[in-house]
Amino acid sequence: MSAGMKDDAIARALRLSRRTVQTHISDLSRQLGARSRFQIALLAQERGWLGNPKT
């Protein structure tokens, strides 16, 4: 998601249904208090969930 992949592409990469991916994204949004996918990515980065950015 942080790479800008759409739900269908994420589902294929993880071998999940699109609906399962959407459910996980919705759960993340609720847990983080985020209102958008962009905000989810920002908050995940702040928490170190995405690893270190390449410099």
All heavy atoms as atom14 arrays in JSON, in Angstrom:
{
  "sequence": "MSAGMKDDAIARALRLSRRTVQTHISDLSRQLGARSRFQIALLAQERGWLGNPKT",
  "atom14_mask": [
    [1, 1, 1, 1, 1, 1, 1, 1, 0, 0, 0, 0, 0, 0],
    [1, 1, 1, 1, 1, 1, 0, 0, 0, 0, 0, 0, 0, 0],
    [1, 1, 1, 1, 1, 0, 0, 0, 0, 0, 0, 0, 0, 0],
    [1, 1, 1, 1, 0, 0, 0, 0, 0, 0, 0, 0, 0, 0],
    [1, 1, 1, 1, 1, 1, 1, 1, 0, 0, 0, 0, 0, 0],
    [1, 1, 1, 1, 1, 1, 1, 1, 1, 0, 0, 0, 0, 0],
    [1, 1, 1, 1, 1, 1, 1, 1, 0, 0, 0, 0, 0, 0],
    [1, 1, 1, 1, 1, 1, 1, 1, 0, 0, 0, 0, 0, 0],
    [1, 1, 1, 1, 1, 0, 0, 0, 0, 0, 0, 0, 0, 0],
    [1, 1, 1, 1, 1, 1, 1, 1, 0, 0, 0, 0, 0, 0],
    [1, 1, 1, 1, 1, 0, 0, 0, 0, 0, 0, 0, 0, 0],
    [1, 1, 1, 1, 1, 1, 1, 1, 1, 1, 1, 0, 0, 0],
    [1, 1, 1, 1, 1, 0, 0, 0, 0, 0, 0, 0, 0, 0],
    [1, 1, 1, 1, 1, 1, 1, 1, 0, 0, 0, 0, 0, 0],
    [1, 1, 1, 1, 1, 1, 1, 1, 1, 1, 1, 0, 0, 0],
    [1, 1, 1, 1, 1, 1, 1, 1, 0, 0, 0, 0, 0, 0],
    [1, 1, 1, 1, 1, 1, 0, 0, 0, 0, 0, 0, 0, 0],
    [1, 1, 1, 1, 1, 1, 1, 1, 1, 1, 1, 0, 0, 0],
    [1, 1, 1, 1, 1, 1, 1, 1, 1, 1, 1, 0, 0, 0],
    [1, 1, 1, 1, 1, 1, 1, 0, 0, 0, 0, 0, 0, 0],
    [1, 1, 1, 1, 1, 1, 1, 0, 0, 0, 0, 0, 0, 0],
    [1, 1, 1, 1, 1, 1, 1, 1, 1, 0, 0, 0, 0, 0],
    [1, 1, 1, 1, 1, 1, 1, 0, 0, 0, 0, 0, 0, 0],
    [1, 1, 1, 1, 1, 1, 1, 1, 1, 1, 0, 0, 0, 0],
    [1, 1, 1, 1, 1, 1, 1, 1, 0, 0, 0, 0, 0, 0],
    [1, 1, 1, 1, 1, 1, 0, 0, 0, 0, 0, 0, 0, 0],
    [1, 1, 1, 1, 1, 1, 1, 1, 0, 0, 0, 0, 0, 0],
    [1, 1, 1, 1, 1, 1, 1, 1, 0, 0, 0, 0, 0, 0],
    [1, 1, 1, 1, 1, 1, 0, 0, 0, 0, 0, 0, 0, 0],
    [1, 1, 1, 1, 1, 1, 1, 1, 1, 1, 1, 0, 0, 0],
    [1, 1, 1, 1, 1, 1, 1, 1, 1, 0, 0, 0, 0, 0],
    [1, 1, 1, 1, 1, 1, 1, 1, 0, 0, 0, 0, 0, 0],
    [1, 1, 1, 1, 0, 0, 0, 0, 0, 0, 0, 0, 0, 0],
    [1, 1, 1, 1, 1, 0, 0, 0, 0, 0, 0, 0, 0, 0],
    [1, 1, 1, 1, 1, 1, 1, 1, 1, 1, 1, 0, 0, 0],
    [1, 1, 1, 1, 1, 1, 0, 0, 0, 0, 0, 0, 0, 0],
    [1, 1, 1, 1, 1, 1, 1, 1, 1, 1, 1, 0, 0, 0],
    [1, 1, 1, 1, 1, 1, 1, 1, 1, 1, 1, 0, 0, 0],
    [1, 1, 1, 1, 1, 1, 1, 1, 1, 0, 0, 0, 0, 0],
    [1, 1, 1, 1, 1, 1, 1, 1, 0, 0, 0, 0, 0, 0],
    [1, 1, 1, 1, 1, 0, 0, 0, 0, 0, 0, 0, 0, 0],
    [1, 1, 1, 1, 1, 1, 1, 1, 0, 0, 0, 0, 0, 0],
    [1, 1, 1, 1, 1, 1, 1, 1, 0, 0, 0, 0, 0, 0],
    [1, 1, 1, 1, 1, 0, 0, 0, 0, 0, 0, 0, 0, 0],
    [1, 1, 1, 1, 1, 1, 1, 1, 1, 0, 0, 0, 0, 0],
    [1, 1, 1, 1, 1, 1, 1, 1, 1, 0, 0, 0, 0, 0],
    [1, 1, 1, 1, 1, 1, 1, 1, 1, 1, 1, 0, 0, 0],
    [1, 1, 1, 1, 0, 0, 0, 0, 0, 0, 0, 0, 0, 0],
    [1, 1, 1, 1, 1, 1, 1, 1, 1, 1, 1, 1, 1, 1],
    [1, 1, 1, 1, 1, 1, 1, 1, 0, 0, 0, 0, 0, 0],
    [1, 1, 1, 1, 0, 0, 0, 0, 0, 0, 0, 0, 0, 0],
    [1, 1, 1, 1, 1, 1, 1, 1, 0, 0, 0, 0, 0, 0],
    [1, 1, 1, 1, 1, 1, 1, 0, 0, 0, 0, 0, 0, 0],
    [1, 1, 1, 1, 1, 1, 1, 1, 1, 0, 0, 0, 0, 0],
    [1, 1, 1, 1, 1, 1, 1, 0, 0, 0, 0, 0, 0, 0]
  ],
  "atom14_positions": [
    [[0.83, -1.18, 0.0], [0.0, 0.0, 0.0], [0.88, 1.25, 0.0], [0.58, 2.2, -0.7], [-0.92, -0.02, 1.22], [-2.02, 0.97, 1.14], [-3.24, 0.76, 2.43], [-2.59, 1.84, 3.65], [0.0, 0.0, 0.0], [0.0, 0.0, 0.0], [0.0, 0.0, 0.0], [0.0, 0.0, 0.0], [0.0, 0.0, 0.0], [0.0, 0.0, 0.0]],
    [[1.96, 1.23, 0.76], [2.82, 2.41, 0.82], [3.53, 2.64, -0.51], [3.99, 3.74, -0.77], [3.85, 2.28, 1.95], [4.77, 1.24, 1.65], [0.0, 0.0, 0.0], [0.0, 0.0, 0.0], [0.0, 0.0, 0.0], [0.0, 0.0, 0.0], [0.0, 0.0, 0.0], [0.0, 0.0, 0.0], [0.0, 0.0, 0.0], [0.0, 0.0, 0.0]],
    [[3.58, 1.61, -1.36], [4.19, 1.74, -2.69], [3.18, 2.25, -3.71], [3.51, 2.37, -4.89], [4.75, 0.4, -3.13], [0.0, 0.0, 0.0], [0.0, 0.0, 0.0], [0.0, 0.0, 0.0], [0.0, 0.0, 0.0], [0.0, 0.0, 0.0], [0.0, 0.0, 0.0], [0.0, 0.0, 0.0], [0.0, 0.0, 0.0], [0.0, 0.0, 0.0]],
    [[1.96, 2.51, -3.28], [0.94, 3.04, -4.18], [0.16, 1.97, -4.92], [-0.56, 2.28, -5.87], [0.0, 0.0, 0.0], [0.0, 0.0, 0.0], [0.0, 0.0, 0.0], [0.0, 0.0, 0.0], [0.0, 0.0, 0.0], [0.0, 0.0, 0.0], [0.0, 0.0, 0.0], [0.0, 0.0, 0.0], [0.0, 0.0, 0.0], [0.0, 0.0, 0.0]],
    [[0.29, 0.73, -4.48], [-0.44, -0.35, -5.14], [-1.93, -0.26, -4.85], [-2.33, 0.12, -3.75], [0.09, -1.71, -4.66], [1.51, -2.0, -5.08], [2.18, -3.5, -4.31], [1.2, -4.75, -5.1], [0.0, 0.0, 0.0], [0.0, 0.0, 0.0], [0.0, 0.0, 0.0], [0.0, 0.0, 0.0], [0.0, 0.0, 0.0], [0.0, 0.0, 0.0]],
    [[-2.73, -0.62, -5.82], [-4.17, -0.65, -5.64], [-4.56, -1.96, -4.95], [-3.77, -2.91, -4.89], [-4.86, -0.54, -6.98], [-4.51, 0.77, -7.69], [-5.57, 1.13, -8.67], [-5.17, 2.38, -9.44], [-5.61, 3.58, -8.85], [0.0, 0.0, 0.0], [0.0, 0.0, 0.0], [0.0, 0.0, 0.0], [0.0, 0.0, 0.0], [0.0, 0.0, 0.0]],
    [[-5.77, -2.01, -4.41], [-6.23, -3.18, -3.65], [-6.09, -4.47, -4.45], [-5.69, -5.5, -3.9], [-7.68, -3.0, -3.21], [-7.84, -1.87, -2.21], [-6.83, -1.36, -1.69], [-8.99, -1.5, -1.93], [0.0, 0.0, 0.0], [0.0, 0.0, 0.0], [0.0, 0.0, 0.0], [0.0, 0.0, 0.0], [0.0, 0.0, 0.0], [0.0, 0.0, 0.0]],
    [[-6.44, -4.45, -5.73], [-6.36, -5.67, -6.55], [-4.92, -6.17, -6.65], [-4.67, -7.38, -6.56], [-6.92, -5.42, -7.95], [-8.43, -5.28, -7.96], [-9.09, -5.91, -7.11], [-8.95, -4.54, -8.81], [0.0, 0.0, 0.0], [0.0, 0.0, 0.0], [0.0, 0.0, 0.0], [0.0, 0.0, 0.0], [0.0, 0.0, 0.0], [0.0, 0.0, 0.0]],
    [[-3.98, -5.27, -6.84], [-2.57, -5.65, -6.96], [-2.04, -6.19, -5.63], [-1.29, -7.17, -5.61], [-1.73, -4.47, -7.42], [0.0, 0.0, 0.0], [0.0, 0.0, 0.0], [0.0, 0.0, 0.0], [0.0, 0.0, 0.0], [0.0, 0.0, 0.0], [0.0, 0.0, 0.0], [0.0, 0.0, 0.0], [0.0, 0.0, 0.0], [0.0, 0.0, 0.0]],
    [[-2.43, -5.57, -4.53], [-2.03, -6.05, -3.21], [-2.58, -7.45, -2.98], [-1.88, -8.35, -2.52], [-2.51, -5.08, -2.1], [-1.85, -3.72, -2.23], [-2.26, -5.68, -0.72], [-2.48, -2.65, -1.37], [0.0, 0.0, 0.0], [0.0, 0.0, 0.0], [0.0, 0.0, 0.0], [0.0, 0.0, 0.0], [0.0, 0.0, 0.0], [0.0, 0.0, 0.0]],
    [[-3.85, -7.64, -3.33], [-4.49, -8.95, -3.15], [-3.76, -10.03, -3.95], [-3.5, -11.12, -3.43], [-5.96, -8.87, -3.57], [0.0, 0.0, 0.0], [0.0, 0.0, 0.0], [0.0, 0.0, 0.0], [0.0, 0.0, 0.0], [0.0, 0.0, 0.0], [0.0, 0.0, 0.0], [0.0, 0.0, 0.0], [0.0, 0.0, 0.0], [0.0, 0.0, 0.0]],
    [[-3.42, -9.73, -5.2], [-2.69, -10.72, -6.02], [-1.33, -11.03, -5.41], [-0.93, -12.19, -5.33], [-2.52, -10.21, -7.44], [-3.76, -10.37, -8.3], [-3.45, -10.12, -9.77], [-2.89, -8.81, -10.03], [-3.58, -7.7, -10.21], [-4.91, -7.74, -10.16], [-2.98, -6.56, -10.46], [0.0, 0.0, 0.0], [0.0, 0.0, 0.0], [0.0, 0.0, 0.0]],
    [[-0.62, -9.99, -4.97], [0.73, -10.18, -4.41], [0.69, -11.02, -3.13], [1.6, -11.81, -2.88], [1.39, -8.83, -4.14], [0.0, 0.0, 0.0], [0.0, 0.0, 0.0], [0.0, 0.0, 0.0], [0.0, 0.0, 0.0], [0.0, 0.0, 0.0], [0.0, 0.0, 0.0], [0.0, 0.0, 0.0], [0.0, 0.0, 0.0], [0.0, 0.0, 0.0]],
    [[-0.34, -10.84, -2.34], [-0.45, -11.55, -1.06], [-1.31, -12.82, -1.15], [-1.48, -13.52, -0.15], [-1.05, -10.62, 0.01], [-0.23, -9.39, 0.34], [-0.98, -8.51, 1.34], [1.13, -9.78, 0.89], [0.0, 0.0, 0.0], [0.0, 0.0, 0.0], [0.0, 0.0, 0.0], [0.0, 0.0, 0.0], [0.0, 0.0, 0.0], [0.0, 0.0, 0.0]],
    [[-1.87, -13.06, -2.35], [-2.75, -14.21, -2.57], [-3.94, -14.18, -1.62], [-4.26, -15.17, -0.95], [-1.99, -15.51, -2.46], [-0.96, -15.66, -3.54], [-0.27, -16.98, -3.48], [0.65, -17.09, -4.62], [1.31, -18.17, -4.92], [1.18, -19.24, -4.18], [2.1, -18.19, -5.96], [0.0, 0.0, 0.0], [0.0, 0.0, 0.0], [0.0, 0.0, 0.0]],
    [[-4.57, -13.02, -1.56], [-5.77, -12.81, -0.76], [-6.86, -12.28, -1.66], [-6.59, -11.82, -2.77], [-5.51, -11.79, 0.35], [-4.44, -12.12, 1.39], [-4.16, -10.9, 2.27], [-4.87, -13.3, 2.23], [0.0, 0.0, 0.0], [0.0, 0.0, 0.0], [0.0, 0.0, 0.0], [0.0, 0.0, 0.0], [0.0, 0.0, 0.0], [0.0, 0.0, 0.0]],
    [[-8.08, -12.27, -1.18], [-9.15, -11.65, -1.95], [-9.05, -10.13, -1.78], [-8.5, -9.63, -0.79], [-10.52, -12.13, -1.47], [-10.86, -11.56, -0.22], [0.0, 0.0, 0.0], [0.0, 0.0, 0.0], [0.0, 0.0, 0.0], [0.0, 0.0, 0.0], [0.0, 0.0, 0.0], [0.0, 0.0, 0.0], [0.0, 0.0, 0.0], [0.0, 0.0, 0.0]],
    [[-9.59, -9.42, -2.76], [-9.61, -7.95, -2.68], [-10.38, -7.5, -1.44], [-9.98, -6.57, -0.76], [-10.23, -7.37, -3.95], [-10.23, -5.85, -3.97], [-10.74, -5.3, -5.29], [-12.07, -5.77, -5.62], [-13.2, -5.15, -5.27], [-13.16, -4.03, -4.6], [-14.37, -5.65, -5.61], [0.0, 0.0, 0.0], [0.0, 0.0, 0.0], [0.0, 0.0, 0.0]],
    [[-11.46, -8.19, -1.13], [-12.28, -7.83, 0.04], [-11.49, -8.0, 1.33], [-11.61, -7.19, 2.25], [-13.55, -8.69, 0.07], [-14.48, -8.29, 1.16], [-15.04, -6.88, 0.91], [-15.73, -6.45, 2.1], [-15.56, -5.27, 2.69], [-14.75, -4.38, 2.18], [-16.21, -4.97, 3.77], [0.0, 0.0, 0.0], [0.0, 0.0, 0.0], [0.0, 0.0, 0.0]],
    [[-10.66, -9.04, 1.43], [-9.83, -9.24, 2.63], [-8.84, -8.1, 2.77], [-8.64, -7.57, 3.87], [-9.09, -10.6, 2.55], [-10.07, -11.64, 2.51], [-8.17, -10.8, 3.74], [0.0, 0.0, 0.0], [0.0, 0.0, 0.0], [0.0, 0.0, 0.0], [0.0, 0.0, 0.0], [0.0, 0.0, 0.0], [0.0, 0.0, 0.0], [0.0, 0.0, 0.0]],
    [[-8.24, -7.69, 1.68], [-7.3, -6.55, 1.7], [-8.03, -5.3, 2.16], [-7.54, -4.56, 3.02], [-6.65, -6.35, 0.32], [-5.89, -5.03, 0.27], [-5.75, -7.51, -0.03], [0.0, 0.0, 0.0], [0.0, 0.0, 0.0], [0.0, 0.0, 0.0], [0.0, 0.0, 0.0], [0.0, 0.0, 0.0], [0.0, 0.0, 0.0], [0.0, 0.0, 0.0]],
    [[-9.22, -5.05, 1.62], [-9.98, -3.87, 2.01], [-10.36, -3.91, 3.49], [-10.34, -2.88, 4.16], [-11.24, -3.76, 1.15], [-10.94, -3.41, -0.29], [-12.16, -3.5, -1.19], [-13.09, -4.25, -0.91], [-12.14, -2.73, -2.26], [0.0, 0.0, 0.0], [0.0, 0.0, 0.0], [0.0, 0.0, 0.0], [0.0, 0.0, 0.0], [0.0, 0.0, 0.0]],
    [[-10.66, -5.09, 4.0], [-10.99, -5.23, 5.42], [-9.77, -4.89, 6.28], [-9.89, -4.17, 7.28], [-11.48, -6.65, 5.74], [-12.68, -6.9, 4.99], [-11.75, -6.84, 7.22], [0.0, 0.0, 0.0], [0.0, 0.0, 0.0], [0.0, 0.0, 0.0], [0.0, 0.0, 0.0], [0.0, 0.0, 0.0], [0.0, 0.0, 0.0], [0.0, 0.0, 0.0]],
    [[-8.61, -5.39, 5.89], [-7.39, -5.09, 6.65], [-7.06, -3.6, 6.61], [-6.67, -3.01, 7.63], [-6.2, -5.9, 6.13], [-6.23, -7.33, 6.53], [-6.12, -7.75, 7.83], [-6.38, -8.45, 5.79], [-6.19, -9.06, 7.88], [-6.34, -9.52, 6.65], [0.0, 0.0, 0.0], [0.0, 0.0, 0.0], [0.0, 0.0, 0.0], [0.0, 0.0, 0.0]],
    [[-7.24, -2.97, 5.46], [-6.98, -1.53, 5.34], [-7.95, -0.75, 6.21], [-7.56, 0.2, 6.9], [-7.05, -1.08, 3.87], [-5.87, -1.69, 3.1], [-7.06, 0.44, 3.76], [-5.96, -1.51, 1.6], [0.0, 0.0, 0.0], [0.0, 0.0, 0.0], [0.0, 0.0, 0.0], [0.0, 0.0, 0.0], [0.0, 0.0, 0.0], [0.0, 0.0, 0.0]],
    [[-9.21, -1.16, 6.21], [-10.21, -0.5, 7.05], [-9.87, -0.65, 8.53], [-9.97, 0.32, 9.3], [-11.59, -1.11, 6.75], [-12.56, -0.54, 7.58], [0.0, 0.0, 0.0], [0.0, 0.0, 0.0], [0.0, 0.0, 0.0], [0.0, 0.0, 0.0], [0.0, 0.0, 0.0], [0.0, 0.0, 0.0], [0.0, 0.0, 0.0], [0.0, 0.0, 0.0]],
    [[-9.43, -1.84, 8.92], [-9.04, -2.07, 10.32], [-7.84, -1.21, 10.71], [-7.81, -0.63, 11.79], [-8.71, -3.55, 10.56], [-9.93, -4.45, 10.52], [-11.07, -3.94, 10.58], [-9.73, -5.68, 10.41], [0.0, 0.0, 0.0], [0.0, 0.0, 0.0], [0.0, 0.0, 0.0], [0.0, 0.0, 0.0], [0.0, 0.0, 0.0], [0.0, 0.0, 0.0]],
    [[-6.85, -1.13, 9.81], [-5.68, -0.27, 10.07], [-6.1, 1.18, 10.24], [-5.63, 1.87, 11.14], [-4.69, -0.35, 8.9], [-3.68, -1.46, 8.92], [-2.92, -1.48, 7.6], [-2.73, -1.3, 10.08], [0.0, 0.0, 0.0], [0.0, 0.0, 0.0], [0.0, 0.0, 0.0], [0.0, 0.0, 0.0], [0.0, 0.0, 0.0], [0.0, 0.0, 0.0]],
    [[-6.98, 1.63, 9.37], [-7.45, 3.01, 9.43], [-8.1, 3.3, 10.77], [-7.83, 4.32, 11.4], [-8.44, 3.25, 8.29], [-8.96, 4.55, 8.35], [0.0, 0.0, 0.0], [0.0, 0.0, 0.0], [0.0, 0.0, 0.0], [0.0, 0.0, 0.0], [0.0, 0.0, 0.0], [0.0, 0.0, 0.0], [0.0, 0.0, 0.0], [0.0, 0.0, 0.0]],
    [[-8.94, 2.39, 11.2], [-9.64, 2.57, 12.48], [-8.65, 2.56, 13.64], [-8.7, 3.41, 14.53], [-10.69, 1.47, 12.63], [-11.62, 1.66, 13.77], [-12.81, 0.68, 13.82], [-12.64, -0.62, 13.19], [-12.99, -0.92, 11.92], [-13.52, 0.0, 11.14], [-12.82, -2.14, 11.44], [0.0, 0.0, 0.0], [0.0, 0.0, 0.0], [0.0, 0.0, 0.0]],
    [[-7.71, 1.62, 13.65], [-6.75, 1.52, 14.74], [-5.84, 2.73, 14.82], [-5.46, 3.17, 15.91], [-5.9, 0.26, 14.58], [-6.65, -1.01, 14.84], [-5.82, -2.25, 14.54], [-4.62, -2.17, 14.33], [-6.48, -3.39, 14.52], [0.0, 0.0, 0.0], [0.0, 0.0, 0.0], [0.0, 0.0, 0.0], [0.0, 0.0, 0.0], [0.0, 0.0, 0.0]],
    [[-5.47, 3.27, 13.67], [-4.56, 4.42, 13.63], [-5.28, 5.76, 13.74], [-4.65, 6.79, 13.94], [-3.74, 4.4, 12.34], [-2.75, 3.25, 12.2], [-2.19, 3.2, 10.78], [-1.63, 3.4, 13.2], [0.0, 0.0, 0.0], [0.0, 0.0, 0.0], [0.0, 0.0, 0.0], [0.0, 0.0, 0.0], [0.0, 0.0, 0.0], [0.0, 0.0, 0.0]],
    [[-6.59, 5.75, 13.57], [-7.34, 7.0, 13.55], [-7.1, 7.78, 12.27], [-7.18, 9.01, 12.26], [0.0, 0.0, 0.0], [0.0, 0.0, 0.0], [0.0, 0.0, 0.0], [0.0, 0.0, 0.0], [0.0, 0.0, 0.0], [0.0, 0.0, 0.0], [0.0, 0.0, 0.0], [0.0, 0.0, 0.0], [0.0, 0.0, 0.0], [0.0, 0.0, 0.0]],
    [[-6.81, 7.05, 11.19], [-6.51, 7.68, 9.9], [-7.79, 7.83, 9.08], [-8.7, 7.0, 9.18], [-5.49, 6.85, 9.14], [0.0, 0.0, 0.0], [0.0, 0.0, 0.0], [0.0, 0.0, 0.0], [0.0, 0.0, 0.0], [0.0, 0.0, 0.0], [0.0, 0.0, 0.0], [0.0, 0.0, 0.0], [0.0, 0.0, 0.0], [0.0, 0.0, 0.0]],
    [[-7.82, 8.86, 8.26], [-8.98, 9.1, 7.41], [-8.73, 8.79, 5.94], [-9.64, 8.85, 5.13], [-9.44, 10.55, 7.54], [-9.96, 10.85, 8.92], [-10.48, 12.25, 9.0], [-10.98, 12.51, 10.34], [-11.87, 13.43, 10.6], [-12.33, 14.19, 9.65], [-12.27, 13.61, 11.83], [0.0, 0.0, 0.0], [0.0, 0.0, 0.0], [0.0, 0.0, 0.0]],
    [[-7.49, 8.49, 5.59], [-7.17, 8.18, 4.19], [-6.05, 7.16, 4.13], [-5.33, 6.93, 5.11], [-6.73, 9.46, 3.45], [-5.48, 9.9, 3.94], [0.0, 0.0, 0.0], [0.0, 0.0, 0.0], [0.0, 0.0, 0.0], [0.0, 0.0, 0.0], [0.0, 0.0, 0.0], [0.0, 0.0, 0.0], [0.0, 0.0, 0.0], [0.0, 0.0, 0.0]],
    [[-5.88, 6.56, 2.95], [-4.79, 5.61, 2.76], [-3.45, 6.32, 2.91], [-2.49, 5.76, 3.44], [-4.9, 4.97, 1.38], [-6.11, 4.09, 1.22], [-6.33, 3.7, -0.23], [-5.32, 2.81, -0.73], [-5.46, 1.51, -0.9], [-6.61, 0.94, -0.62], [-4.48, 0.77, -1.37], [0.0, 0.0, 0.0], [0.0, 0.0, 0.0], [0.0, 0.0, 0.0]],
    [[-3.38, 7.55, 2.44], [-2.16, 8.34, 2.56], [-1.8, 8.54, 4.03], [-0.65, 8.35, 4.43], [-2.32, 9.69, 1.86], [-1.1, 10.55, 1.93], [0.0, 10.27, 1.14], [-1.04, 11.63, 2.79], [1.14, 11.06, 1.2], [0.09, 12.42, 2.87], [1.19, 12.13, 2.06], [0.0, 0.0, 0.0], [0.0, 0.0, 0.0], [0.0, 0.0, 0.0]],
    [[-2.78, 8.86, 4.83], [-2.55, 9.06, 6.26], [-2.15, 7.75, 6.94], [-1.3, 7.75, 7.83], [-3.8, 9.65, 6.92], [-3.53, 10.26, 8.27], [-4.72, 10.98, 8.84], [-5.87, 10.69, 8.49], [-4.47, 11.93, 9.72], [0.0, 0.0, 0.0], [0.0, 0.0, 0.0], [0.0, 0.0, 0.0], [0.0, 0.0, 0.0], [0.0, 0.0, 0.0]],
    [[-2.72, 6.64, 6.52], [-2.31, 5.33, 7.05], [-0.82, 5.14, 6.8], [-0.07, 4.74, 7.69], [-3.11, 4.18, 6.41], [-4.56, 4.21, 6.85], [-2.48, 2.83, 6.78], [-5.46, 3.26, 6.08], [0.0, 0.0, 0.0], [0.0, 0.0, 0.0], [0.0, 0.0, 0.0], [0.0, 0.0, 0.0], [0.0, 0.0, 0.0], [0.0, 0.0, 0.0]],
    [[-0.37, 5.41, 5.56], [1.04, 5.23, 5.21], [1.94, 6.15, 6.04], [2.99, 5.73, 6.52], [1.24, 5.49, 3.72], [0.0, 0.0, 0.0], [0.0, 0.0, 0.0], [0.0, 0.0, 0.0], [0.0, 0.0, 0.0], [0.0, 0.0, 0.0], [0.0, 0.0, 0.0], [0.0, 0.0, 0.0], [0.0, 0.0, 0.0], [0.0, 0.0, 0.0]],
    [[1.53, 7.4, 6.23], [2.33, 8.33, 7.03], [2.46, 7.85, 8.48], [3.55, 7.86, 9.05], [1.71, 9.72, 7.02], [1.84, 10.54, 5.75], [1.09, 11.87, 5.91], [3.29, 10.8, 5.42], [0.0, 0.0, 0.0], [0.0, 0.0, 0.0], [0.0, 0.0, 0.0], [0.0, 0.0, 0.0], [0.0, 0.0, 0.0], [0.0, 0.0, 0.0]],
    [[1.35, 7.44, 9.05], [1.36, 6.99, 10.44], [2.14, 5.68, 10.6], [2.85, 5.49, 11.59], [-0.07, 6.84, 10.95], [-0.85, 8.15, 11.08], [-2.32, 7.88, 11.33], [-0.27, 9.03, 12.17], [0.0, 0.0, 0.0], [0.0, 0.0, 0.0], [0.0, 0.0, 0.0], [0.0, 0.0, 0.0], [0.0, 0.0, 0.0], [0.0, 0.0, 0.0]],
    [[2.03, 4.8, 9.62], [2.8, 3.55, 9.67], [4.29, 3.84, 9.59], [5.09, 3.23, 10.3], [2.37, 2.63, 8.52], [0.0, 0.0, 0.0], [0.0, 0.0, 0.0], [0.0, 0.0, 0.0], [0.0, 0.0, 0.0], [0.0, 0.0, 0.0], [0.0, 0.0, 0.0], [0.0, 0.0, 0.0], [0.0, 0.0, 0.0], [0.0, 0.0, 0.0]],
    [[4.68, 4.79, 8.75], [6.09, 5.17, 8.65], [6.59, 5.76, 9.97], [7.67, 5.41, 10.44], [6.3, 6.18, 7.51], [7.73, 6.64, 7.34], [8.66, 5.51, 6.95], [8.33, 4.69, 6.12], [9.83, 5.46, 7.54], [0.0, 0.0, 0.0], [0.0, 0.0, 0.0], [0.0, 0.0, 0.0], [0.0, 0.0, 0.0], [0.0, 0.0, 0.0]],
    [[5.79, 6.64, 10.57], [6.16, 7.24, 11.85], [6.39, 6.17, 12.93], [7.24, 6.35, 13.8], [5.06, 8.2, 12.34], [5.02, 9.5, 11.61], [3.86, 10.38, 12.11], [3.19, 10.02, 13.09], [3.66, 11.44, 11.49], [0.0, 0.0, 0.0], [0.0, 0.0, 0.0], [0.0, 0.0, 0.0], [0.0, 0.0, 0.0], [0.0, 0.0, 0.0]],
    [[5.63, 5.09, 12.87], [5.73, 4.03, 13.86], [6.82, 3.0, 13.52], [7.03, 2.05, 14.26], [4.39, 3.33, 14.0], [3.37, 4.19, 14.75], [1.97, 3.68, 14.55], [0.99, 4.38, 15.37], [0.55, 5.6, 15.15], [0.99, 6.3, 14.13], [-0.35, 6.16, 15.94], [0.0, 0.0, 0.0], [0.0, 0.0, 0.0], [0.0, 0.0, 0.0]],
    [[7.47, 3.19, 12.39], [8.55, 2.29, 11.99], [8.06, 0.97, 11.38], [8.84, 0.03, 11.26], [0.0, 0.0, 0.0], [0.0, 0.0, 0.0], [0.0, 0.0, 0.0], [0.0, 0.0, 0.0], [0.0, 0.0, 0.0], [0.0, 0.0, 0.0], [0.0, 0.0, 0.0], [0.0, 0.0, 0.0], [0.0, 0.0, 0.0], [0.0, 0.0, 0.0]],
    [[6.8, 0.91, 10.99], [6.25, -0.32, 10.44], [6.73, -0.59, 9.02], [6.63, -1.71, 8.55], [4.73, -0.27, 10.41], [4.1, -0.2, 11.77], [4.7, -0.27, 13.0], [2.71, -0.03, 12.05], [3.77, -0.16, 13.99], [2.55, -0.01, 13.45], [1.6, 0.11, 11.24], [1.31, 0.14, 14.06], [0.35, 0.26, 11.84], [0.22, 0.27, 13.24]],
    [[7.25, 0.43, 8.34], [7.63, 0.27, 6.94], [9.13, 0.12, 6.77], [9.62, 0.04, 5.65], [7.14, 1.47, 6.12], [5.65, 1.75, 6.18], [5.3, 2.98, 5.36], [4.86, 0.55, 5.72], [0.0, 0.0, 0.0], [0.0, 0.0, 0.0], [0.0, 0.0, 0.0], [0.0, 0.0, 0.0], [0.0, 0.0, 0.0], [0.0, 0.0, 0.0]],
    [[9.88, 0.07, 7.83], [11.32, -0.04, 7.74], [11.95, 1.31, 7.48], [11.27, 2.34, 7.43], [0.0, 0.0, 0.0], [0.0, 0.0, 0.0], [0.0, 0.0, 0.0], [0.0, 0.0, 0.0], [0.0, 0.0, 0.0], [0.0, 0.0, 0.0], [0.0, 0.0, 0.0], [0.0, 0.0, 0.0], [0.0, 0.0, 0.0], [0.0, 0.0, 0.0]],
    [[13.25, 1.32, 7.34], [13.96, 2.57, 7.12], [13.92, 2.97, 5.66], [14.15, 2.14, 4.79], [15.43, 2.43, 7.54], [15.57, 2.23, 9.04], [14.77, 2.75, 9.8], [16.55, 1.46, 9.44], [0.0, 0.0, 0.0], [0.0, 0.0, 0.0], [0.0, 0.0, 0.0], [0.0, 0.0, 0.0], [0.0, 0.0, 0.0], [0.0, 0.0, 0.0]],
    [[13.63, 4.24, 5.38], [13.66, 4.69, 3.99], [15.09, 4.65, 3.46], [16.03, 4.87, 4.2], [13.11, 6.11, 4.04], [13.24, 6.54, 5.46], [13.27, 5.29, 6.31], [0.0, 0.0, 0.0], [0.0, 0.0, 0.0], [0.0, 0.0, 0.0], [0.0, 0.0, 0.0], [0.0, 0.0, 0.0], [0.0, 0.0, 0.0], [0.0, 0.0, 0.0]],
    [[15.21, 4.35, 2.18], [16.55, 4.31, 1.56], [17.06, 5.73, 1.39], [16.34, 6.62, 1.01], [16.49, 3.61, 0.21], [16.15, 2.15, 0.33], [16.1, 1.49, -1.0], [15.73, 0.04, -0.84], [15.65, -0.66, -2.12], [0.0, 0.0, 0.0], [0.0, 0.0, 0.0], [0.0, 0.0, 0.0], [0.0, 0.0, 0.0], [0.0, 0.0, 0.0]],
    [[18.32, 5.91, 1.69], [18.93, 7.25, 1.56], [20.02, 7.22, 0.53], [20.51, 6.23, 0.12], [19.5, 7.74, 2.89], [20.41, 6.77, 3.39], [18.39, 7.98, 3.88], [0.0, 0.0, 0.0], [0.0, 0.0, 0.0], [0.0, 0.0, 0.0], [0.0, 0.0, 0.0], [0.0, 0.0, 0.0], [0.0, 0.0, 0.0], [0.0, 0.0, 0.0]]
  ]
}
